[in-house]
Amino acid sequence: MHTARHDNSICCICGEPITCRTRDSDGSLSMDHVPPKQFYPKSSRTGQNVNLWVVPTHRRCNGEYKADEEYFYHALYPLVQNANPHMGDTILQDLSRRAQNPQTWVLIRTLLGTSRTQTEGGILLPPGMVRLGVVTYRIERVAIKIAQGLFFRDHGLFMPRHNCRDIRLCESLQDVPEMYTAIWQPGAPVTVSPSIFSYARAVVDGLHLWSLFFWEAFMFCMLFEDPQATAPANEGI
């Protein structure tokens, strides 16, 4: 088990020491934004005092998630548009700007090819509303990475990915299991940026419960075993 410190000597993604001092080397220090900086639409960063939190990672570890973070932002946009139209319009403007990049346009075209007008249960969606066929593995990777960063920031400890025993995307408060709603008590949520990201966490019987709230639209709920109570294992997710 790797114990992290607040002196930027441990990567909060893999838990290994950051010892390389060669600038721009794969093993060098790269401060990762939590949540990712690209989750903040450009208009929300311009002329505003945005609170961007950072945690230490290896450059290679940080880089391994860039494509999935871009995917997360694009693939889950419809959920924001459905639940929070004002923020949805803001993100749509940002996506239109990013579409000028050829690689981003390829991603958008791929996602549009998965769009459908009914739910998985066959219920027709209202006019103008669509769902995208999302690759669950990719968005869960990003959600767990964010939780790892927050855990490191809050506790100074490395949280292994394989300690995640439950993860679920909740599109509305009605989808959130009771064990997670219980941690959203008055004063409990921590707000990184009011319209972008907030989270709540609690420790119950040695288990860490996390709820990550994105763009005031949807939530990822996760349960982790305490890293100090589990033995090392191969990273699985």
Backbone bond lengths (Angstrom), bond angles and torsions (degrees), N, CA, C in turn:
res aa  C-N    CA-C-N  psi(-1)  N-CA   C-N-CA  omega(-1)  CA-C   N-CA-C  phi
1 M - - - 1.458 - - 1.518 108.54 -
2 H 1.330 117.46 135.98 1.445 122.42 -179.13 1.520 108.96 -101.75
3 T 1.313 116.08 130.29 1.456 120.76 178.25 1.512 109.01 -103.73
4 A 1.329 116.74 119.57 1.459 121.25 -176.78 1.515 111.11 -84.13
5 R 1.317 114.90 155.90 1.456 121.36 175.59 1.519 107.98 -124.91
6 H 1.339 115.95 168.49 1.456 120.54 -178.13 1.520 112.49 -88.55
7 D 1.336 118.31 14.17 1.460 120.33 -177.24 1.524 112.04 -100.51
8 N 1.320 116.84 18.45 1.470 122.66 176.19 1.528 112.97 64.08
9 S 1.327 118.03 25.70 1.456 120.41 -179.45 1.523 112.94 -96.29
10 I 1.347 117.15 -6.23 1.461 122.20 -177.47 1.526 109.25 -124.65
11 C 1.318 116.55 136.64 1.460 121.42 175.27 1.523 109.06 -79.17
12 C 1.323 117.74 123.84 1.463 119.51 -176.52 1.523 112.00 -78.94
13 I 1.341 118.09 -3.60 1.461 120.71 176.86 1.524 111.93 -92.45
14 C 1.353 116.73 -46.22 1.468 119.63 -178.12 1.523 112.98 -106.85
15 G 1.331 118.01 -16.82 1.461 121.55 178.89 1.509 115.16 83.61
16 E 1.337 117.64 -1.01 1.458 120.72 -179.12 1.527 110.75 -86.92
17 P 1.351 116.75 155.50 1.472 120.00 179.20 1.527 111.78 -62.56
18 I 1.318 115.45 148.02 1.461 121.81 173.40 1.526 106.50 -101.92
19 T 1.319 115.58 98.52 1.467 120.16 -172.94 1.521 113.25 -111.92
20 C 1.326 117.23 -17.69 1.467 120.72 -177.39 1.527 110.18 -72.40
21 R 1.317 116.42 129.71 1.463 121.35 -179.96 1.523 112.13 -107.74
22 T 1.337 116.78 4.26 1.454 120.39 179.11 1.513 109.57 -78.42
23 R 1.312 116.34 121.07 1.457 120.86 -177.09 1.531 110.43 -60.58
24 D 1.329 116.19 136.67 1.462 124.04 177.08 1.527 113.42 68.86
25 S 1.328 118.41 9.98 1.457 120.89 174.15 1.532 108.95 -75.84
26 D 1.348 116.70 153.39 1.463 120.33 179.49 1.520 112.21 -58.25
27 G 1.330 116.60 -30.36 1.453 119.53 -177.28 1.511 114.09 -94.76
28 S 1.324 117.42 5.29 1.460 120.38 -178.50 1.526 111.17 -80.54
29 L 1.321 115.36 170.29 1.456 122.12 -178.00 1.528 111.01 -71.86
30 S 1.323 115.38 132.12 1.465 121.66 174.43 1.524 107.13 -135.77
31 M 1.316 117.14 115.11 1.461 120.41 -179.07 1.529 109.64 -77.18
32 D 1.317 115.38 119.63 1.463 122.05 -176.03 1.521 110.20 -96.45
33 H 1.326 116.82 135.39 1.458 120.86 177.59 1.525 110.15 -78.19
34 V 1.330 115.60 138.46 1.468 122.39 178.63 1.527 108.25 -127.79
35 P 1.335 118.24 111.26 1.467 128.04 -6.52 1.522 110.68 -69.81
36 P 1.339 118.05 172.67 1.468 120.20 -177.72 1.523 112.54 -53.91
37 K 1.317 115.41 142.05 1.461 120.94 -178.53 1.519 111.53 -58.76
38 Q 1.335 116.70 -34.28 1.461 119.23 -177.53 1.529 112.89 -69.50
39 F 1.334 118.22 -9.09 1.457 120.98 175.48 1.526 111.82 -76.21
40 Y 1.337 116.28 -10.79 1.456 121.29 176.97 1.533 108.15 -94.58
41 P 1.329 119.16 109.36 1.467 119.14 175.98 1.526 110.06 -52.71
42 K 1.314 116.17 146.33 1.469 120.42 -175.70 1.522 111.85 -54.56
43 S 1.333 116.92 -38.95 1.460 119.64 -178.62 1.527 112.30 -65.19
44 S 1.334 117.11 -24.96 1.467 120.53 179.85 1.525 111.48 -80.38
45 R 1.341 116.77 -16.07 1.461 120.30 178.97 1.513 112.58 -97.86
46 T 1.326 117.71 -21.96 1.453 121.45 -175.66 1.525 110.80 -77.06
47 G 1.321 115.49 121.42 1.461 120.60 175.96 1.511 114.27 70.92
48 Q 1.333 117.40 11.79 1.457 120.00 179.38 1.526 110.23 -122.05
49 N 1.302 115.48 152.83 1.460 120.95 178.48 1.526 108.38 -87.71
50 V 1.344 116.58 78.93 1.455 121.44 -177.20 1.527 109.62 -81.73
51 N 1.305 114.87 133.43 1.462 121.02 -178.94 1.528 109.43 -87.49
52 L 1.322 117.36 101.81 1.460 121.65 -179.36 1.521 109.05 -103.27
53 W 1.330 116.53 111.98 1.454 121.38 178.43 1.526 109.98 -85.16
54 V 1.322 116.93 147.88 1.462 120.67 178.44 1.521 110.22 -133.65
55 V 1.338 114.99 151.70 1.461 122.57 176.46 1.525 107.93 -137.58
56 P 1.342 118.39 157.00 1.467 121.02 -176.22 1.530 113.42 -80.43
57 T 1.320 115.91 137.54 1.464 122.15 174.72 1.524 108.57 -144.66
58 H 1.336 115.93 164.44 1.453 120.05 165.71 1.533 108.36 -71.75
59 R 1.305 116.16 148.73 1.459 119.53 177.64 1.534 110.90 -58.87
60 R 1.343 117.03 -40.21 1.462 119.57 -178.37 1.526 111.00 -68.27
61 C 1.338 117.97 -38.88 1.462 120.97 -179.80 1.521 110.33 -65.10
62 N 1.319 115.55 -44.25 1.452 120.57 178.61 1.526 110.59 -61.24
63 G 1.325 116.10 -44.25 1.460 120.88 -177.26 1.513 113.79 -65.29
64 E 1.326 117.42 -26.40 1.469 120.91 -178.20 1.529 112.96 -67.14
65 Y 1.321 117.54 -13.97 1.457 121.22 -176.48 1.518 113.67 -107.31
66 K 1.313 118.60 -5.70 1.461 120.76 -173.58 1.526 111.94 -58.09
67 A 1.322 117.33 -47.47 1.465 120.33 -178.28 1.528 111.01 -64.65
68 D 1.331 117.46 -39.17 1.461 119.95 -179.42 1.527 111.45 -71.29
69 E 1.329 117.48 -32.29 1.464 120.03 176.01 1.526 110.61 -66.25
70 E 1.324 116.47 -39.82 1.460 120.62 175.87 1.531 109.95 -63.65
71 Y 1.316 115.64 -41.55 1.469 120.96 178.43 1.533 110.45 -61.94
72 F 1.322 117.22 -46.38 1.464 123.50 179.11 1.524 109.94 -54.23
73 Y 1.318 116.78 -48.81 1.465 122.58 -175.89 1.528 111.14 -62.66
74 H 1.331 115.91 -42.29 1.454 119.92 -178.45 1.538 112.40 -78.42
75 A 1.323 116.37 -45.04 1.464 120.28 -172.95 1.523 113.04 -68.44
76 L 1.344 117.49 -30.65 1.463 119.97 -176.84 1.524 112.85 -97.46
77 Y 1.332 116.35 3.00 1.467 119.51 177.31 1.531 112.73 -54.82
78 P 1.355 120.90 -42.22 1.472 119.25 -179.56 1.526 113.30 -57.08
79 L 1.339 117.68 -32.54 1.461 119.75 178.51 1.530 110.54 -65.40
80 V 1.318 115.56 -36.82 1.466 119.55 178.37 1.524 109.86 -68.42
81 Q 1.322 116.50 -44.59 1.461 120.56 -179.28 1.523 111.13 -60.62
82 N 1.330 116.59 -38.00 1.461 120.85 -179.14 1.525 112.50 -71.59
83 A 1.340 116.86 -41.01 1.460 120.90 -173.06 1.523 113.59 -94.28
84 N 1.325 117.58 -27.46 1.461 122.08 -175.36 1.529 108.40 -143.38
85 P 1.339 117.09 75.96 1.468 120.73 -173.17 1.526 114.62 -55.01
86 H 1.317 117.56 -35.88 1.469 118.97 -179.42 1.531 110.71 -61.90
87 M 1.335 116.14 -48.91 1.466 119.06 177.60 1.522 110.21 -68.92
88 G 1.335 116.93 -33.10 1.456 119.96 177.17 1.509 111.60 -59.57
89 D 1.332 117.41 -42.06 1.467 120.97 178.39 1.531 110.62 -65.01
90 T 1.322 116.40 -37.39 1.464 120.37 178.83 1.525 110.57 -64.71
91 I 1.340 116.02 -44.28 1.458 119.75 179.36 1.527 110.49 -67.08
92 L 1.335 117.12 -38.03 1.461 119.90 179.04 1.524 111.15 -60.14
93 Q 1.314 117.56 -40.94 1.461 120.81 176.19 1.526 110.43 -61.25
94 D 1.328 115.58 -39.56 1.464 119.80 179.51 1.528 110.83 -68.00
95 L 1.332 116.69 -40.04 1.467 120.45 178.51 1.524 110.61 -64.61
96 S 1.335 116.88 -38.25 1.464 120.35 178.38 1.518 110.87 -63.06
97 R 1.319 115.73 -39.25 1.468 119.60 177.20 1.523 110.78 -65.28
98 R 1.327 116.69 -43.58 1.462 120.52 -177.96 1.532 111.89 -68.73
99 A 1.341 116.34 -24.14 1.466 120.03 -178.02 1.519 112.27 -64.89
100 Q 1.335 117.32 -11.57 1.461 120.18 176.31 1.530 110.91 -68.73
101 N 1.325 115.64 -19.69 1.459 120.65 176.00 1.528 108.78 -81.03
102 P 1.342 119.00 123.67 1.473 121.37 -176.86 1.521 113.47 -54.92
103 Q 1.342 117.97 -40.60 1.463 120.17 -178.94 1.526 111.04 -65.87
104 T 1.332 115.96 -38.89 1.460 119.68 178.29 1.518 110.85 -66.68
105 W 1.305 117.69 -37.61 1.463 121.30 179.44 1.526 110.46 -64.38
106 V 1.319 117.08 -37.09 1.463 120.14 176.21 1.527 110.03 -61.41
107 L 1.330 116.73 -42.68 1.468 120.83 178.31 1.524 110.50 -62.30
108 I 1.318 117.35 -43.83 1.458 121.02 -179.03 1.524 110.57 -63.29
109 R 1.323 116.91 -43.97 1.462 120.37 179.49 1.529 111.00 -62.41
110 T 1.325 116.26 -39.66 1.465 120.10 178.68 1.525 111.03 -62.98
111 L 1.330 116.55 -43.79 1.458 120.67 179.99 1.524 111.40 -66.83
112 L 1.323 116.59 -40.98 1.464 119.28 179.14 1.521 111.46 -61.58
113 G 1.323 115.82 -29.38 1.459 120.07 178.43 1.517 113.13 -68.73
114 T 1.338 117.06 -14.95 1.467 120.79 179.51 1.530 111.86 -100.57
115 S 1.341 117.93 0.53 1.470 120.74 -174.74 1.525 111.39 -66.23
116 R 1.309 115.73 147.14 1.460 121.35 178.48 1.532 108.78 -145.65
117 T 1.299 116.68 158.99 1.463 121.51 -174.96 1.522 112.82 -108.28
118 Q 1.327 116.44 16.45 1.459 119.76 175.70 1.517 109.91 -143.48
119 T 1.308 115.90 159.25 1.448 121.06 -179.24 1.523 109.55 -75.59
120 E 1.331 115.95 171.62 1.462 119.95 177.76 1.524 111.30 -62.16
121 G 1.327 116.37 -25.04 1.463 119.98 178.38 1.518 113.62 -85.56
122 G 1.355 116.21 2.47 1.459 119.70 176.85 1.512 115.24 91.00
123 I 1.336 118.31 6.66 1.459 121.25 179.67 1.529 109.58 -81.37
124 L 1.314 117.11 128.72 1.456 121.80 179.66 1.523 110.40 -69.26
125 L 1.329 116.16 135.78 1.447 121.23 178.39 1.525 110.46 -84.13
126 P 1.337 118.67 156.38 1.466 121.11 177.61 1.523 111.02 -59.38
127 P 1.331 117.47 155.00 1.469 120.79 179.23 1.533 111.84 -53.78
128 G 1.316 115.24 135.73 1.462 120.70 179.42 1.516 114.45 86.05
129 M 1.321 117.79 -5.50 1.459 121.50 -179.05 1.531 109.48 -106.44
130 V 1.335 115.82 133.92 1.462 120.18 179.02 1.521 109.50 -133.89
131 R 1.320 115.06 163.16 1.462 122.25 172.32 1.520 108.07 -120.65
132 L 1.323 115.27 147.72 1.448 120.12 178.54 1.515 109.77 -106.72
133 G 1.322 116.52 145.89 1.457 120.90 175.36 1.516 109.87 -77.05
134 V 1.316 116.56 97.18 1.462 122.21 -172.52 1.526 110.82 -90.22
135 V 1.342 116.71 138.24 1.461 121.98 174.06 1.531 107.37 -79.93
136 T 1.315 115.91 102.44 1.462 121.43 -173.25 1.518 112.43 -55.94
137 Y 1.319 116.79 -42.32 1.463 121.05 -177.55 1.527 111.27 -54.91
138 R 1.328 116.64 -42.00 1.468 120.10 -175.22 1.528 111.93 -69.10
139 I 1.320 117.42 -42.58 1.459 118.29 -178.54 1.533 111.32 -73.63
140 E 1.335 117.17 -32.04 1.465 119.27 177.67 1.524 111.31 -68.55
141 R 1.326 117.09 -36.42 1.473 120.32 176.17 1.529 110.46 -55.35
142 V 1.324 115.82 -44.61 1.455 120.78 -177.57 1.525 110.70 -68.28
143 A 1.334 117.01 -43.93 1.463 120.15 -179.79 1.529 111.12 -61.00
144 I 1.319 117.26 -43.04 1.467 120.37 179.73 1.519 110.61 -66.41
145 K 1.336 116.90 -39.69 1.469 119.91 178.14 1.529 111.00 -60.79
146 I 1.328 116.79 -40.86 1.462 120.08 177.86 1.524 110.19 -62.24
147 A 1.339 116.82 -43.84 1.462 120.29 178.53 1.525 110.85 -62.19
148 Q 1.330 117.57 -38.88 1.462 120.33 176.36 1.523 111.08 -59.08
149 G 1.335 115.59 -44.36 1.459 119.50 179.78 1.511 112.54 -64.47
150 L 1.322 116.86 -41.72 1.461 120.42 179.43 1.522 111.00 -66.35
151 F 1.339 116.49 -39.12 1.463 120.09 179.30 1.531 110.21 -63.41
152 F 1.325 115.65 -43.03 1.462 119.34 178.01 1.526 110.52 -62.47
153 R 1.324 115.63 -43.51 1.461 119.35 -178.42 1.529 111.70 -65.23
154 D 1.320 116.67 -37.95 1.462 120.86 -177.33 1.519 113.34 -79.93
155 H 1.356 116.38 -33.80 1.467 119.69 -171.29 1.527 114.29 -120.77
156 G 1.344 117.79 -13.17 1.457 119.33 -176.68 1.509 112.85 70.50
157 L 1.340 116.97 24.48 1.459 121.87 -178.30 1.524 110.47 -125.79
158 F 1.332 115.47 152.39 1.457 121.82 175.31 1.520 109.78 -84.55
159 M 1.337 116.69 129.58 1.449 122.22 176.25 1.534 108.70 -107.98
160 P 1.335 119.30 108.86 1.475 120.86 179.52 1.522 111.73 -62.28
161 R 1.318 115.87 144.74 1.463 120.69 179.11 1.520 111.79 -60.26
162 H 1.344 115.89 -38.21 1.463 118.17 -176.28 1.527 112.49 -70.34
163 N 1.326 118.60 -6.71 1.462 120.73 175.24 1.526 112.12 -76.59
164 C 1.316 117.16 -9.42 1.461 121.12 177.28 1.526 108.79 -75.00
165 R 1.332 116.72 114.84 1.458 122.23 -176.68 1.522 112.92 -105.03
166 D 1.315 116.52 -12.27 1.464 119.57 177.94 1.515 107.68 -153.24
167 I 1.332 116.41 134.67 1.458 121.33 174.73 1.513 108.27 -148.11
168 R 1.309 116.17 134.89 1.463 119.61 -179.75 1.527 109.87 -150.89
169 L 1.304 114.78 141.68 1.455 122.17 175.49 1.519 108.57 -90.95
170 C 1.316 116.42 122.65 1.461 121.90 -178.30 1.524 108.67 -113.32
171 E 1.331 115.91 115.38 1.458 120.94 -175.53 1.523 112.78 -82.27
172 S 1.325 117.63 -14.06 1.463 121.66 177.26 1.521 108.62 -151.07
173 L 1.320 115.91 166.59 1.461 119.79 179.19 1.519 111.41 -62.04
174 Q 1.326 116.76 -28.42 1.459 120.17 179.17 1.528 112.03 -67.42
175 D 1.329 116.64 -21.52 1.462 120.61 179.87 1.526 113.07 -84.15
176 V 1.330 117.16 -12.61 1.461 121.22 -173.97 1.525 109.75 -80.03
177 P 1.349 118.03 122.81 1.466 120.65 178.11 1.532 111.23 -61.27
178 E 1.310 115.98 152.90 1.462 121.19 -175.03 1.520 112.47 -57.93
179 M 1.340 116.84 -36.15 1.468 118.22 -176.83 1.532 111.45 -64.60
180 Y 1.340 117.10 -23.12 1.461 120.38 177.78 1.528 111.62 -90.84
181 T 1.318 118.41 -35.61 1.463 119.61 179.16 1.524 110.64 -63.74
182 A 1.332 116.55 -27.67 1.460 120.48 -177.93 1.522 112.26 -64.22
183 I 1.345 117.98 -23.87 1.466 118.95 -176.97 1.527 111.94 -87.97
184 W 1.365 117.22 -7.06 1.461 120.58 176.55 1.524 109.42 -92.01
185 Q 1.325 115.60 65.16 1.451 121.54 177.34 1.529 109.52 -91.10
186 P 1.338 118.18 159.52 1.475 120.08 178.18 1.523 111.27 -52.90
187 G 1.322 115.68 127.72 1.463 120.88 179.67 1.504 114.08 86.14
188 A 1.352 117.54 -8.60 1.459 119.83 -176.72 1.527 114.01 -78.41
189 P 1.349 119.23 -42.68 1.465 118.61 -176.33 1.528 112.47 -62.78
190 V 1.308 115.24 144.80 1.459 122.47 174.94 1.523 107.13 -106.14
191 T 1.313 117.67 124.19 1.455 122.02 -177.05 1.516 110.02 -101.03
192 V 1.320 116.08 120.09 1.465 121.36 174.66 1.522 108.69 -83.88
193 S 1.320 116.50 -49.31 1.460 123.47 174.02 1.526 105.87 -147.28
194 P 1.341 118.58 122.23 1.465 121.59 -168.41 1.520 115.55 -49.19
195 S 1.326 118.47 -44.12 1.461 120.45 -175.38 1.524 113.33 -94.40
196 I 1.335 117.24 -4.28 1.467 121.07 -174.75 1.516 112.45 -108.03
197 F 1.340 117.13 -51.70 1.457 118.51 -170.93 1.515 111.14 -158.51
198 S 1.326 114.81 137.29 1.463 121.89 170.65 1.525 107.59 -147.95
199 Y 1.314 116.26 165.82 1.457 118.88 -178.83 1.520 110.75 -153.66
200 A 1.324 114.25 160.32 1.460 121.56 174.53 1.516 107.47 -133.56
201 R 1.324 116.04 148.71 1.460 119.07 178.77 1.514 109.53 -149.20
202 A 1.326 114.34 155.90 1.455 120.93 179.03 1.519 108.24 -154.86
203 V 1.330 115.55 157.71 1.464 121.65 175.70 1.522 107.93 -115.70
204 V 1.332 116.14 121.40 1.462 121.94 -178.19 1.529 108.23 -128.63
205 D 1.310 116.69 115.88 1.472 121.95 179.45 1.536 111.41 53.00
206 G 1.309 116.47 41.86 1.464 120.82 177.25 1.517 114.36 80.18
207 L 1.325 117.91 2.05 1.455 121.97 178.70 1.535 109.37 -105.17
208 H 1.324 115.32 137.67 1.465 120.84 -178.81 1.525 109.14 -98.86
209 L 1.330 115.94 118.13 1.457 122.07 178.24 1.523 109.06 -102.70
210 W 1.329 115.34 132.14 1.461 121.43 -178.83 1.520 109.88 -130.19
211 S 1.331 115.65 140.38 1.460 122.05 170.46 1.521 107.52 -129.23
212 L 1.324 116.29 119.90 1.459 122.29 -178.60 1.527 108.14 -108.15
213 F 1.326 116.92 122.11 1.463 123.01 -174.16 1.526 109.33 -108.55
214 F 1.344 116.31 115.35 1.460 121.79 -174.40 1.527 111.39 -105.50
215 W 1.325 116.23 127.66 1.467 124.05 172.62 1.526 113.10 52.09
216 E 1.334 116.45 29.60 1.466 122.43 -179.67 1.527 111.26 52.09
217 A 1.350 114.78 36.78 1.468 119.53 -174.08 1.524 113.71 -130.17
218 F 1.311 118.15 -46.20 1.463 120.70 -177.81 1.519 109.35 -147.10
219 M 1.326 114.56 168.20 1.457 120.34 -172.19 1.527 110.93 -134.47
220 F 1.318 115.93 142.21 1.458 121.70 167.53 1.526 107.27 -105.42
221 C 1.329 116.44 125.59 1.454 122.05 177.51 1.525 108.87 -109.66
222 M 1.325 116.22 133.31 1.460 121.06 -176.00 1.522 111.27 -140.19
223 L 1.318 114.52 149.98 1.452 121.45 175.63 1.525 108.76 -126.39
224 F 1.334 116.65 128.20 1.458 122.57 -179.56 1.519 110.44 -120.82
225 E 1.320 115.69 142.75 1.461 120.03 168.31 1.527 108.37 -75.48
226 D 1.325 116.12 146.93 1.467 120.40 -179.46 1.531 110.06 -62.07
227 P 1.332 118.47 129.15 1.464 120.59 -177.45 1.510 113.51 -65.93
228 Q 1.315 117.57 -22.49 1.465 120.74 179.72 1.532 112.06 -84.14
229 A 1.339 116.44 -3.12 1.459 119.64 -178.78 1.504 112.73 -116.08
230 T 1.349 117.08 3.82 1.456 120.92 -178.58 1.506 110.03 -123.35
231 A 1.330 115.07 150.15 1.463 121.26 -179.80 1.520 110.10 -85.26
232 P 1.354 118.85 157.39 1.455 121.09 179.05 1.528 111.11 -60.38
233 A 1.322 116.24 147.30 1.465 122.48 177.49 1.528 107.80 -149.82
234 N 1.310 116.96 166.03 1.450 120.31 178.59 1.513 109.75 -69.21
235 E 1.351 116.29 139.32 1.452 121.21 178.56 1.519 108.85 -64.63
236 G 1.337 117.13 131.28 1.446 119.91 -175.06 1.505 116.21 -108.14
237 I 1.345 118.50 -31.70 1.452 120.34 -172.69 1.516 109.56 -107.37
